[in-house]
Amino acid sequence: MNVQYLSNEEGERTGVYISMKEWEDIQRKLEQLEQTDFWDELPGHVKDGIERGQKQAMTGQTKSHDEVMEKYSKYL
């Protein structure tokens, strides 16, 4: 990709110039990303773990950062 930067009088970068083909390629890739929901791509066991964690957080079953660090610092 051939990128050219636009600058103001102070030399600060204020914009970027790319070719129309490169811009269209970027737009096409973004459209593909928007059509894919990462949640649908996750394995079931990962979704289950996330949902379990969300339920625990909603019912107050959480630990503070200090509690977690105290317990697991020996592994770091």
C-alpha positions in Angstrom: 0.0 0.0 0.0 1.4 3.4 -1.0 0.4 5.8 1.7 1.0 9.5 1.5 0.5 11.7 4.5 -1.0 15.2 4.5 0.5 17.7 6.9 -0.5 21.2 8.2 1.8 24.2 8.4 3.4 22.9 11.7 4.3 19.6 10.0 1.7 17.6 12.0 0.0 14.8 10.1 -3.6 15.7 9.4 -4.7 13.2 6.8 -3.8 10.3 4.6 -3.9 9.8 0.8 -4.4 6.4 -0.7 -5.5 5.3 -4.2 -9.1 4.7 -5.0 -8.3 1.0 -5.5 -6.8 0.7 -2.1 -9.7 2.6 -0.6 -12.2 0.2 -2.3 -10.2 -2.8 -1.0 -10.4 -1.4 2.5 -14.1 -0.8 2.2 -14.7 -4.4 0.9 -12.8 -5.9 3.8 -14.7 -3.8 6.3 -18.0 -4.9 4.8 -16.9 -8.5 5.2 -15.9 -7.9 8.8 -19.3 -6.3 9.6 -21.1 -9.3 8.2 -19.3 -11.7 10.5 -20.4 -11.7 14.2 -17.4 -13.0 16.2 -19.9 -14.6 18.7 -21.1 -17.0 16.0 -17.5 -18.0 15.3 -16.8 -19.0 19.0 -16.9 -22.7 20.1 -19.7 -23.7 22.3 -17.6 -24.2 25.4 -16.2 -20.7 25.1 -19.7 -19.2 24.8 -20.7 -21.2 27.9 -17.8 -19.9 29.9 -18.6 -16.3 28.9 -22.2 -16.7 29.8 -21.4 -18.3 33.1 -19.0 -15.4 33.9 -21.7 -12.9 33.0 -24.2 -14.5 35.3 -21.7 -14.6 38.1 -20.9 -10.9 37.7 -24.6 -10.1 37.7 -25.1 -11.9 41.0 -22.1 -10.3 42.6 -19.9 -13.4 42.5 -16.8 -11.5 41.7 -13.3 -11.1 43.1 -11.3 -7.9 43.4 -8.1 -7.5 41.4 -6.1 -7.6 44.7 -7.7 -11.0 45.6 -6.9 -12.5 42.3 -3.4 -11.2 42.3 -2.8 -12.5 45.8 -3.9 -16.0 44.8 -2.2 -16.2 41.4 0.9 -14.1 41.7 3.0 -17.2 42.4 2.3 -18.3 38.8 3.5 -15.0 37.2 
